Amino acid sequence: MSRRRYVVRGVPGGYKIWDNKGRRWWDYLYELCPDDLLEELNGGRGHDKITALLNRYRAMKR
């Protein structure tokens, strides 16, 4: 199994996405684990689907 570029890491207050290639945090803090967003980032990489998932998780945070 190849090394994934994006992984979810637990941080105080929720979850953040870590970019292994860029070695930095990607995007925002999530209260719920964004499993389907992570699958899309590592797999399909469909821009429209990633945007929709980002909007969905940001809305859940409010």
SEFIZA-3560 file (N, C-alpha, C; in Angstrom, 3 decimals):
REM SEFIZA-3560
<numar><xx>0.848</xx><yy>-1.177</yy><zz>0.000</zz><atom>N</atom></numar>
<numar><xx>0.000</xx><yy>0.000</yy><zz>0.000</zz><atom>CA</atom></numar>
<numar><xx>0.894</xx><yy>1.241</yy><zz>0.000</zz><atom>C</atom></numar>
<numar><xx>0.589</xx><yy>2.150</yy><zz>-0.864</zz><atom>N</atom></numar>
<numar><xx>1.393</xx><yy>3.367</yy><zz>-0.957</zz><atom>CA</atom></numar>
<numar><xx>1.050</xx><yy>4.334</yy><zz>0.178</zz><atom>C</atom></numar>
<numar><xx>1.969</xx><yy>5.214</yy><zz>0.429</zz><atom>N</atom></numar>
<numar><xx>1.765</xx><yy>6.214</yy><zz>1.472</zz><atom>CA</atom></numar>
<numar><xx>0.761</xx><yy>7.252</yy><zz>0.991</zz><atom>C</atom></numar>
<numar><xx>-0.198</xx><yy>7.554</yy><zz>1.828</zz><atom>N</atom></numar>
<numar><xx>-1.224</xx><yy>8.535</yy><zz>1.473</zz><atom>CA</atom></numar>
<numar><xx>-0.679</xx><yy>9.943</yy><zz>1.604</zz><atom>C</atom></numar>
<numar><xx>-1.128</xx><yy>10.813</yy><zz>0.716</zz><atom>N</atom></numar>
<numar><xx>-0.680</xx><yy>12.197</yy><zz>0.787</zz><atom>CA</atom></numar>
<numar><xx>-1.382</xx><yy>12.946</yy><zz>1.916</zz><atom>C</atom></numar>
<numar><xx>-2.682</xx><yy>12.760</yy><zz>2.046</zz><atom>N</atom></numar>
<numar><xx>-3.459</xx><yy>13.457</yy><zz>3.067</zz><atom>CA</atom></numar>
<numar><xx>-3.925</xx><yy>12.472</yy><zz>4.128</zz><atom>C</atom></numar>
<numar><xx>-3.754</xx><yy>12.825</yy><zz>5.385</zz><atom>N</atom></numar>
<numar><xx>-4.222</xx><yy>12.010</yy><zz>6.505</zz><atom>CA</atom></numar>
<numar><xx>-4.910</xx><yy>12.913</yy><zz>7.516</zz><atom>C</atom></numar>
<numar><xx>-5.834</xx><yy>12.334</yy><zz>8.275</zz><atom>N</atom></numar>
<numar><xx>-6.534</xx><yy>13.076</yy><zz>9.317</zz><atom>CA</atom></numar>
<numar><xx>-5.818</xx><yy>12.827</yy><zz>10.633</zz><atom>C</atom></numar>
<numar><xx>-5.590</xx><yy>13.886</yy><zz>11.373</zz><atom>N</atom></numar>
<numar><xx>-4.959</xx><yy>13.771</yy><zz>12.685</zz><atom>CA</atom></numar>
<numar><xx>-5.849</xx><yy>14.447</yy><zz>13.717</zz><atom>C</atom></numar>
<numar><xx>-5.969</xx><yy>13.777</yy><zz>14.842</zz><atom>N</atom></numar>
<numar><xx>-6.732</xx><yy>14.350</yy><zz>15.943</zz><atom>CA</atom></numar>
<numar><xx>-5.940</xx><yy>15.442</yy><zz>16.632</zz><atom>C</atom></numar>
<numar><xx>-6.558</xx><yy>16.565</yy><zz>16.835</zz><atom>N</atom></numar>
<numar><xx>-5.950</xx><yy>17.691</yy><zz>17.551</zz><atom>CA</atom></numar>
<numar><xx>-6.953</xx><yy>18.136</yy><zz>18.611</zz><atom>C</atom></numar>
<numar><xx>-6.521</xx><yy>18.892</yy><zz>19.606</zz><atom>N</atom></numar>
<numar><xx>-7.472</xx><yy>19.369</yy><zz>20.612</zz><atom>CA</atom></numar>
<numar><xx>-8.630</xx><yy>20.136</yy><zz>19.960</zz><atom>C</atom></numar>
<numar><xx>-9.841</xx><yy>19.665</yy><zz>20.183</zz><atom>N</atom></numar>
<numar><xx>-11.020</xx><yy>20.328</yy><zz>19.642</zz><atom>CA</atom></numar>
<numar><xx>-11.564</xx><yy>19.713</yy><zz>18.363</zz><atom>C</atom></numar>
<numar><xx>-10.903</xx><yy>18.705</yy><zz>17.801</zz><atom>N</atom></numar>
<numar><xx>-11.424</xx><yy>18.083</yy><zz>16.592</zz><atom>CA</atom></numar>
<numar><xx>-10.363</xx><yy>17.387</yy><zz>15.763</zz><atom>C</atom></numar>
<numar><xx>-10.456</xx><yy>17.579</yy><zz>14.437</zz><atom>N</atom></numar>
<numar><xx>-9.562</xx><yy>16.926</yy><zz>13.491</zz><atom>CA</atom></numar>
<numar><xx>-9.024</xx><yy>17.942</yy><zz>12.499</zz><atom>C</atom></numar>
<numar><xx>-7.801</xx><yy>17.707</yy><zz>12.029</zz><atom>N</atom></numar>
<numar><xx>-7.222</xx><yy>18.518</yy><zz>10.963</zz><atom>CA</atom></numar>
<numar><xx>-6.626</xx><yy>17.582</yy><zz>9.927</zz><atom>C</atom></numar>
<numar><xx>-6.537</xx><yy>18.064</yy><zz>8.690</zz><atom>N</atom></numar>
<numar><xx>-5.964</xx><yy>17.275</yy><zz>7.605</zz><atom>CA</atom></numar>
<numar><xx>-4.505</xx><yy>17.669</yy><zz>7.442</zz><atom>C</atom></numar>
<numar><xx>-3.626</xx><yy>16.672</yy><zz>7.453</zz><atom>N</atom></numar>
<numar><xx>-2.188</xx><yy>16.877</yy><zz>7.312</zz><atom>CA</atom></numar>
<numar><xx>-1.768</xx><yy>16.480</yy><zz>5.906</zz><atom>C</atom></numar>
<numar><xx>-1.003</xx><yy>17.340</yy><zz>5.238</zz><atom>N</atom></numar>
<numar><xx>-0.473</xx><yy>17.088</yy><zz>3.899</zz><atom>CA</atom></numar>
<numar><xx>0.946</xx><yy>16.543</yy><zz>4.056</zz><atom>C</atom></numar>
<numar><xx>1.141</xx><yy>15.244</yy><zz>3.779</zz><atom>N</atom></numar>
<numar><xx>2.456</xx><yy>14.627</yy><zz>3.939</zz><atom>CA</atom></numar>
<numar><xx>3.479</xx><yy>15.173</yy><zz>2.947</zz><atom>C</atom></numar>
<numar><xx>3.046</xx><yy>15.493</yy><zz>1.746</zz><atom>N</atom></numar>
<numar><xx>3.980</xx><yy>15.993</yy><zz>0.738</zz><atom>CA</atom></numar>
<numar><xx>4.432</xx><yy>17.419</yy><zz>1.060</zz><atom>C</atom></numar>
<numar><xx>3.481</xx><yy>18.279</yy><zz>1.398</zz><atom>N</atom></numar>
<numar><xx>3.792</xx><yy>19.674</yy><zz>1.714</zz><atom>CA</atom></numar>
<numar><xx>4.246</xx><yy>19.878</yy><zz>3.143</zz><atom>C</atom></numar>
<numar><xx>4.049</xx><yy>18.848</yy><zz>3.980</zz><atom>N</atom></numar>
<numar><xx>4.405</xx><yy>18.891</yy><zz>5.393</zz><atom>CA</atom></numar>
<numar><xx>3.819</xx><yy>20.097</yy><zz>6.114</zz><atom>C</atom></numar>
<numar><xx>2.511</xx><yy>20.234</yy><zz>5.955</zz><atom>N</atom></numar>
<numar><xx>1.803</xx><yy>21.323</yy><zz>6.612</zz><atom>CA</atom></numar>
<numar><xx>0.342</xx><yy>20.935</yy><zz>6.788</zz><atom>C</atom></numar>
<numar><xx>-0.351</xx><yy>21.683</yy><zz>7.626</zz><atom>N</atom></numar>
<numar><xx>-1.786</xx><yy>21.469</yy><zz>7.806</zz><atom>CA</atom></numar>
<numar><xx>-2.515</xx><yy>21.981</yy><zz>6.581</zz><atom>C</atom></numar>
<numar><xx>-3.572</xx><yy>21.275</yy><zz>6.189</zz><atom>N</atom></numar>
<numar><xx>-4.362</xx><yy>21.645</yy><zz>5.030</zz><atom>CA</atom></numar>
<numar><xx>-5.764</xx><yy>21.994</yy><zz>5.505</zz><atom>C</atom></numar>
<numar><xx>-6.239</xx><yy>23.152</yy><zz>5.166</zz><atom>N</atom></numar>
<numar><xx>-7.600</xx><yy>23.604</yy><zz>5.443</zz><atom>CA</atom></numar>
<numar><xx>-7.838</xx><yy>23.887</yy><zz>6.924</zz><atom>C</atom></numar>
<numar><xx>-9.021</xx><yy>23.585</yy><zz>7.424</zz><atom>N</atom></numar>
<numar><xx>-9.496</xx><yy>24.053</yy><zz>8.720</zz><atom>CA</atom></numar>
<numar><xx>-9.617</xx><yy>22.933</yy><zz>9.744</zz><atom>C</atom></numar>
<numar><xx>-10.012</xx><yy>23.316</yy><zz>10.956</zz><atom>N</atom></numar>
<numar><xx>-10.306</xx><yy>22.370</yy><zz>12.022</zz><atom>CA</atom></numar>
<numar><xx>-11.725</xx><yy>21.849</yy><zz>11.827</zz><atom>C</atom></numar>
<numar><xx>-11.897</xx><yy>20.539</yy><zz>11.899</zz><atom>N</atom></numar>
<numar><xx>-13.212</xx><yy>19.916</yy><zz>11.746</zz><atom>CA</atom></numar>
<numar><xx>-13.615</xx><yy>19.274</yy><zz>13.059</zz><atom>C</atom></numar>
<numar><xx>-14.881</xx><yy>19.415</yy><zz>13.436</zz><atom>N</atom></numar>
<numar><xx>-15.376</xx><yy>18.783</yy><zz>14.645</zz><atom>CA</atom></numar>
<numar><xx>-15.632</xx><yy>17.302</yy><zz>14.413</zz><atom>C</atom></numar>
<numar><xx>-16.076</xx><yy>16.936</yy><zz>13.218</zz><atom>N</atom></numar>
<numar><xx>-16.315</xx><yy>15.548</yy><zz>12.856</zz><atom>CA</atom></numar>
<numar><xx>-15.219</xx><yy>15.089</yy><zz>11.902</zz><atom>C</atom></numar>
<numar><xx>-14.880</xx><yy>13.799</yy><zz>11.955</zz><atom>N</atom></numar>
<numar><xx>-13.826</xx><yy>13.273</yy><zz>11.087</zz><atom>CA</atom></numar>
<numar><xx>-14.298</xx><yy>13.271</yy><zz>9.634</zz><atom>C</atom></numar>
<numar><xx>-13.609</xx><yy>13.977</yy><zz>8.733</zz><atom>N</atom></numar>
<numar><xx>-14.041</xx><yy>14.108</yy><zz>7.331</zz><atom>CA</atom></numar>
<numar><xx>-13.573</xx><yy>12.934</yy><zz>6.461</zz><atom>C</atom></numar>
<numar><xx>-14.116</xx><yy>11.720</yy><zz>6.710</zz><atom>N</atom></numar>
<numar><xx>-13.668</xx><yy>10.523</yy><zz>6.004</zz><atom>CA</atom></numar>
<numar><xx>-13.882</xx><yy>10.592</yy><zz>4.497</zz><atom>C</atom></numar>
<numar><xx>-15.076</xx><yy>10.997</yy><zz>4.051</zz><atom>N</atom></numar>
<numar><xx>-15.342</xx><yy>11.032</yy><zz>2.611</zz><atom>CA</atom></numar>
<numar><xx>-14.524</xx><yy>12.117</yy><zz>1.900</zz><atom>C</atom></numar>
<numar><xx>-14.255</xx><yy>13.219</yy><zz>2.571</zz><atom>N</atom></numar>
<numar><xx>-13.384</xx><yy>14.257</yy><zz>2.010</zz><atom>CA</atom></numar>
<numar><xx>-11.967</xx><yy>13.723</yy><zz>1.844</zz><atom>C</atom></numar>
<numar><xx>-11.488</xx><yy>12.994</yy><zz>2.823</zz><atom>N</atom></numar>
<numar><xx>-10.146</xx><yy>12.419</yy><zz>2.771</zz><atom>CA</atom></numar>
<numar><xx>-10.021</xx><yy>11.400</yy><zz>1.640</zz><atom>C</atom></numar>
<numar><xx>-11.045</xx><yy>10.567</yy><zz>1.458</zz><atom>N</atom></numar>
<numar><xx>-11.036</xx><yy>9.593</yy><zz>0.358</zz><atom>CA</atom></numar>
<numar><xx>-10.966</xx><yy>10.291</yy><zz>-0.988</zz><atom>C</atom></numar>
<numar><xx>-11.698</xx><yy>11.372</yy><zz>-1.139</zz><atom>N</atom></numar>
<numar><xx>-11.702</xx><yy>12.103</yy><zz>-2.404</zz><atom>CA</atom></numar>
<numar><xx>-10.355</xx><yy>12.787</yy><zz>-2.646</zz><atom>C</atom></numar>
<numar><xx>-9.743</xx><yy>13.332</yy><zz>-1.616</zz><atom>N</atom></numar>
<numar><xx>-8.438</xx><yy>13.979</yy><zz>-1.773</zz><atom>CA</atom></numar>
<numar><xx>-7.365</xx><yy>12.977</yy><zz>-2.180</zz><atom>C</atom></numar>
<numar><xx>-7.392</xx><yy>11.786</yy><zz>-1.601</zz><atom>N</atom></numar>
<numar><xx>-6.386</xx><yy>10.772</yy><zz>-1.899</zz><atom>CA</atom></numar>
<numar><xx>-6.700</xx><yy>9.969</yy><zz>-3.151</zz><atom>C</atom></numar>
<numar><xx>-7.958</xx><yy>9.914</yy><zz>-3.540</zz><atom>N</atom></numar>
<numar><xx>-8.347</xx><yy>9.059</yy><zz>-4.656</zz><atom>CA</atom></numar>
<numar><xx>-8.759</xx><yy>9.818</yy><zz>-5.898</zz><atom>C</atom></numar>
<numar><xx>-10.050</xx><yy>10.156</yy><zz>-5.961</zz><atom>N</atom></numar>
<numar><xx>-10.621</xx><yy>10.725</yy><zz>-7.175</zz><atom>CA</atom></numar>
<numar><xx>-10.124</xx><yy>12.098</yy><zz>-7.556</zz><atom>C</atom></numar>
<numar><xx>-9.949</xx><yy>12.974</yy><zz>-6.577</zz><atom>N</atom></numar>
<numar><xx>-9.493</xx><yy>14.349</yy><zz>-6.791</zz><atom>CA</atom></numar>
<numar><xx>-10.403</xx><yy>15.150</yy><zz>-7.725</zz><atom>C</atom></numar>
<numar><xx>-11.707</xx><yy>14.916</yy><zz>-7.623</zz><atom>N</atom></numar>
<numar><xx>-12.665</xx><yy>15.688</yy><zz>-8.397</zz><atom>CA</atom></numar>
<numar><xx>-12.890</xx><yy>17.049</yy><zz>-7.756</zz><atom>C</atom></numar>
<numar><xx>-12.548</xx><yy>18.103</yy><zz>-8.474</zz><atom>N</atom></numar>
<numar><xx>-12.620</xx><yy>19.459</yy><zz>-7.926</zz><atom>CA</atom></numar>
<numar><xx>-14.019</xx><yy>19.807</yy><zz>-7.423</zz><atom>C</atom></numar>
<numar><xx>-15.033</xx><yy>19.512</yy><zz>-8.206</zz><atom>N</atom></numar>
<numar><xx>-16.403</xx><yy>19.848</yy><zz>-7.818</zz><atom>CA</atom></numar>
<numar><xx>-16.834</xx><yy>19.093</yy><zz>-6.559</zz><atom>C</atom></numar>
<numar><xx>-16.465</xx><yy>17.814</yy><zz>-6.492</zz><atom>N</atom></numar>
<numar><xx>-16.853</xx><yy>17.012</yy><zz>-5.334</zz><atom>CA</atom></numar>
<numar><xx>-16.110</xx><yy>17.471</yy><zz>-4.080</zz><atom>C</atom></numar>
<numar><xx>-14.826</xx><yy>17.800</yy><zz>-4.207</zz><atom>N</atom></numar>
<numar><xx>-14.055</xx><yy>18.289</yy><zz>-3.067</zz><atom>CA</atom></numar>
<numar><xx>-14.636</xx><yy>19.599</yy><zz>-2.556</zz><atom>C</atom></numar>
<numar><xx>-15.005</xx><yy>20.489</yy><zz>-3.458</zz><atom>N</atom></numar>
<numar><xx>-15.604</xx><yy>21.768</yy><zz>-3.074</zz><atom>CA</atom></numar>
<numar><xx>-16.922</xx><yy>21.555</yy><zz>-2.333</zz><atom>C</atom></numar>
<numar><xx>-17.750</xx><yy>20.641</yy><zz>-2.833</zz><atom>N</atom></numar>
<numar><xx>-19.028</xx><yy>20.353</yy><zz>-2.181</zz><atom>CA</atom></numar>
<numar><xx>-18.812</xx><yy>19.770</yy><zz>-0.785</zz><atom>C</atom></numar>
<numar><xx>-17.841</xx><yy>18.877</yy><zz>-0.654</zz><atom>N</atom></numar>
<numar><xx>-17.559</xx><yy>18.281</yy><zz>0.651</zz><atom>CA</atom></numar>
<numar><xx>-16.997</xx><yy>19.315</yy><zz>1.628</zz><atom>C</atom></numar>
<numar><xx>-16.135</xx><yy>20.191</yy><zz>1.146</zz><atom>N</atom></numar>
<numar><xx>-15.603</xx><yy>21.254</yy><zz>2.008</zz><atom>CA</atom></numar>
<numar><xx>-16.727</xx><yy>22.139</yy><zz>2.526</zz><atom>C</atom></numar>
<numar><xx>-17.631</xx><yy>22.522</yy><zz>1.639</zz><atom>N</atom></numar>
<numar><xx>-18.766</xx><yy>23.361</yy><zz>2.048</zz><atom>CA</atom></numar>
<numar><xx>-19.645</xx><yy>22.643</yy><zz>3.060</zz><atom>C</atom></numar>
<numar><xx>-19.840</xx><yy>21.335</yy><zz>2.857</zz><atom>N</atom></numar>
<numar><xx>-20.661</xx><yy>20.552</yy><zz>3.775</zz><atom>CA</atom></numar>
<numar><xx>-20.046</xx><yy>20.506</yy><zz>5.168</zz><atom>C</atom></numar>
<numar><xx>-18.742</xx><yy>20.239</yy><zz>5.246</zz><atom>N</atom></numar>
<numar><xx>-18.096</xx><yy>20.151</yy><zz>6.552</zz><atom>CA</atom></numar>
<numar><xx>-17.979</xx><yy>21.510</yy><zz>7.231</zz><atom>C</atom></numar>
<numar><xx>-17.817</xx><yy>22.574</yy><zz>6.474</zz><atom>N</atom></numar>
<numar><xx>-17.795</xx><yy>23.910</yy><zz>7.069</zz><atom>CA</atom></numar>
<numar><xx>-19.153</xx><yy>24.268</yy><zz>7.639</zz><atom>C</atom></numar>
<numar><xx>-20.225</xx><yy>23.863</yy><zz>6.949</zz><atom>N</atom></numar>
<numar><xx>-21.582</xx><yy>24.133</yy><zz>7.430</zz><atom>CA</atom></numar>
<numar><xx>-21.881</xx><yy>23.348</yy><zz>8.708</zz><atom>C</atom></numar>
<numar><xx>-21.339</xx><yy>22.131</yy><zz>8.828</zz><atom>N</atom></numar>
<numar><xx>-21.556</xx><yy>21.312</yy><zz>10.026</zz><atom>CA</atom></numar>
<numar><xx>-20.890</xx><yy>21.943</yy><zz>11.236</zz><atom>C</atom></numar>
<numar><xx>-19.851</xx><yy>22.715</yy><zz>10.998</zz><atom>N</atom></numar>
<numar><xx>-19.077</xx><yy>23.309</yy><zz>12.077</zz><atom>CA</atom></numar>
<numar><xx>-19.825</xx><yy>24.453</yy><zz>12.752</zz><atom>C</atom></numar>
<numar><xx>-20.761</xx><yy>25.070</yy><zz>12.048</zz><atom>N</atom></numar>
<numar><xx>-21.458</xx><yy>26.245</yy><zz>12.585</zz><atom>CA</atom></numar>
<numar><xx>-22.599</xx><yy>25.879</yy><zz>13.488</zz><atom>C</atom></numar>
//
